[in-house]
């Protein structure tokens, strides 16, 4: 696949994308962490993973931005291609990171369902498998490795174009599978159709990432070159992927900033009313309380061994105890 971004004006466009998109991603990650720390007072593994992926997004943008300088310098093509090779490896790690962030979030929200856990773990294995294979291909596809950025070097390379098409197709398939994975569970909840649609829309915000990945893939097939548009689509894909992975975790943020709007409009008034009734009704010790796909064993006031910790709701990770507290404050 040929590598060329064209003139300096296109290089300026790439640099702009390398600055603007990571800044937006940083804002979303900060809001996510703020909601977890100051509203829920707890962080999950998905939050740590999202923060780590942000660093790789920034690293990828820096590598692409610096590589544009080498591209516009005359007779410096080999240095440019070497920078691109390094950036591609960071890109693959970033892809793996934001996909794993979403899957870890799924495990935390829907861990009570054994079948869903097994499917999610299988999805993790698939994502890690094909991306690790892609990373291995990127590193050891040429022998010696320097032949990648110095084609005149004696040796051989695999067909990177065919490999890229195969891995790109698996990338789109994984995006689609991750997108629809939680939807069947959402529609099994005892909620109104409106509420189910609202929750599904939050989880399906990743559709944007699927579209960007598909456009990038079609562009590779049609143009067979890595130019300015290719890198812009790549930067968009990983940053939008991280942003979309934050969407299901934003309910606590809106509950603090716009409590009445978030509780009644975003989650649905009828669901909230039913939830209030369930939390206000007394339960016998050892009784099982059904909350969506979750079950909570109610202990006595002394905090006996049978009492389970507060459970997280499907949207936003807000716990039962915390929502009940918000309800008392509002009423």
N, C-alpha and C positions, 0 to 999 in steps of 0.2 A: 504494500500500500504506500503510495507516494505521500510525502510529507512536505507541505508548503502552505504558509499562511498568506502569502502575497505581499503587498506593499505595507508601508508603515501605518497607513490609515487603518487597515484591518488589524494590525498589531495593537493599535490604540483601542479598538473595540474589544479585543481579547482582554487587555489590561483592565479596562473598565468593568467587564464582567467578573474578572478575578478579584476586584475590590468590592463591588456592590453586593454580589451574591453571598460571599462569606460574612459580610457585615449583617445582612438580613438573617442569615442562619444563626449568627451569634446572638442577635436580639431574641429570636425564638427560644434558643437554648437557655438564655438568661431568664426569660419569663417562665420557662418550664421549671428550672431549678428554684426560682423564687417561690413558685406555687408549692413545690414539694417541701421546701425548707420552712417557709413562714406561714403556710396555710395548713399543710398536712403534718409538718414537723417530722418528716421521714423521707429518705431517698431509697429508690429501688435500683436494682442492677441495671435496668433499662435506662435510668437517668445517668448513671456513671458511664454507660456505654455511649449514650448520646453525646455527653461532654467530650469523651475521647474521640469520637468520630468527627466532632467539630475541628479538632486539631489536625486531623488528616485532610479535611476539606480545605483548611487554611494552607496546609503544606502543598496540596495539589495546585491550588491557585498560585502560590508563590513559584512553584516549579514551572508552570505554564507561562506565568508572567515573565520570569527570567529567560525562558527559552525564546520568547519573541525577540529579545535583544540579539541573541545569537543568530536568529533567522535573518534579520535585516542587515547584519554585518556581512559584507562581501566575503566569499571564499571561506565561510565558516559553517558549512552545512553539516559536517560530521559532528561538531560540538552541539549543534541544534538537535540533531536526531538523538544524540546521547541523552540530552536533557529530557526529550520526549519519552524515551525509553524508561527513564527513572520516574517520570510523572505517571506513566501508564501503570506502573507497579503500585504507586500510591493510590491511584484511581481504583484499582481492583480491591485493595484493602478497605478503602472508603465504602465501596459498594457492599462489601461483606459486612462492614460495621453497621450501616444504617438498616440493612435487612435484618441483622441479628437483633438490633435494638427493638424493632417492631415485634419480632417473634418472642423476645423475652418479655415484652409488655403483654403479649397475648397469654403467655404462661402465667403471668402474675394475675391477670384479670379473670381468666377462665380455667384456673388450675384444678377446680373441683371436678371437671369433666375428664375422665380417664382417656376416653377415645380422642378427645381434642388434644390432650397432652401428647399422646403418641403421634398424632398427625403433625403437630407442631415440631416435635423432636425430629421426625422424618424430614420435615421441611428444612430444619436447621442443617441436617446432614447433607441434603441436596445442595443447599446454598454454599456451604463451606466446601463441599466436594468439587463442584464445577468451578468455583472461583479460585480455589487452591490449584486446581489443574491449569486454569488460565494463567495464574501467576507463575507456575512452574514453566509453562510454555514461553511466557514473556522473558523469563530469566535464561532458560537453557535452550531456547528455540534455535539459536545459532551456535555453531562450533567452529572456531572460537567465538566467544560472546562479542568480541569487538567487531565481528563481521556485520553485526546489526547496524552500526553507525559508520562502518568503513567497508562498503560492499566490495572493494577491490582486494580485501584480505583473503588469502586462500582458505577454503573451508566450505561449509554448506549451511543453509538455513531451511527451516520448514516453510511451508506456504502460509505466511501469516494472514493473508487475506481470507483463505478458507477457514483457518482456525478462528479468526475474528468473527466471521459470519456464524459459525457454530456456537461459539460462546455467547455472542450477542442474542441469538435465538433463545438459548437457555436463560439468559438474563431477563428477557421479556416474559417467558413462561413463569419464572420464579416470581416476578412482580405481580402477575395476574393471580397466581395461586395465593400469595400472601394477601392480596387485596380481598379475595372472596373467602378466605379461611374463617374469619369470625362471624360472617353473615348468617350461616345456618343457626348458630347458637343464639344470635340476637333475635331471630324470628321464632325461636322456641320460648322466649320469655313471655310471661303473662302480662303483656302490655298492650295498649291500643295500637292500631296500625300506624297512627301518626307518630307515636313514640318510637316504634320500631324503625320507621323510616328515618326519623331524626338521628337515632343512634347509628344506623347503617350509613347515613351520609357522612358522619364523623369518621367512621372507620374507612370509608371509601374515598376519603380525600386523597389517598395515594393514587387515584386514577390519573392525576396530573403527572406523577412520576412515570406511570406506564406510558402515557402519551409521549412524554419527552424521550423515553428510552426507545419507543417505537420509531419516532422521527429520526433519532440518531442512527438507528439500525438501517432504516430505509436509505438514509443519506450515504451510509457506508456502502450499501449494495449498489446504489446508482452511481456514485462518484468514485468509489474506490480510492479515496485520497483523504489525508488528514490535513484539512485546511482550517481557515478561521472559523467557519461554521461548525465544523466537527468539534473543535475544542470548546466553542461556546455551548453547544448542546451537551457536551460532557460535563462542563462546569455546572450547567443548569440541572442536569440529572442528579448529581450527588447532593447538591445543596437543597434542591426541592425535595429530594428523598428524606433528608434529615428534617426539614421543616414539617413535612407531612407526618413523620413519625412522632412529632410533638403534639399534633392536633388532639388525639384522644386524652392527653394529659392536661389539657387547658381548662377543664371544667373548674378545678379549684381556683384558678386565677380569676375567671369570670365571677365565681361565687363571692370572691372578696371584693373585686372592683365594682361589679354590677350585680349585687346579690338578688334583687327582685327580678331582673331580666333573666339572669342565668337559671334561676330555680324554676320559674314558671314558663319561660319561653323556650329555653334550650333543652330542658329535660322533660317538659310537659307537665301541665298543672295537675291532670288527673293522676298520673303516676306519683307525683309528689304527695297528693292528698292521701292516696292509698298507703304510701310509705309512712306518712305521719301517723295514720291510724295504727299501723302495725307496731310502730315504736312506742306509741302511747298506751297500747293495751298491755296489761300485766301478763306475764308468762310464768308458768310453773317451772320449778327447778328441773333441769334436764330436758325441757321441751325443745323441739327443733323448730326454728323459725326459718321460713323459706323467703329468700330475698333474691328474686331473679334466679340465676343458676347457682346460687350459693346457699349453704345451710349453716346455721349457727346454733350451737348448743348453749342454752342459757343457763348460767350458774347462779348461785345465790349471791347475796350482797357481800358475803365474806370473801368472795373470790375463790371459790373452791376449785378443785383440780379439774372439774368438768367444764369450767367456764372458758370459752374460746375467746381470742382477741377479736377486736372489731374487724368486720369483713369489709372488703373494698367493693364498691359498686362498679358495674361495667364501664361507666363513662367517667373519666377523669381521675379515678383512683380515690375519691373521697370516701372515708369510712362512715359506717352507720352512726357511730357516736358523734363524729364531727358534723354530719348533716343534721342530726338531732339538735346539736348545740346551736347551729345556724338558725334552725327553725324557731327555737326559743327566743333567740335574739330578734328575729323578724316579727314574731307575734307578741 
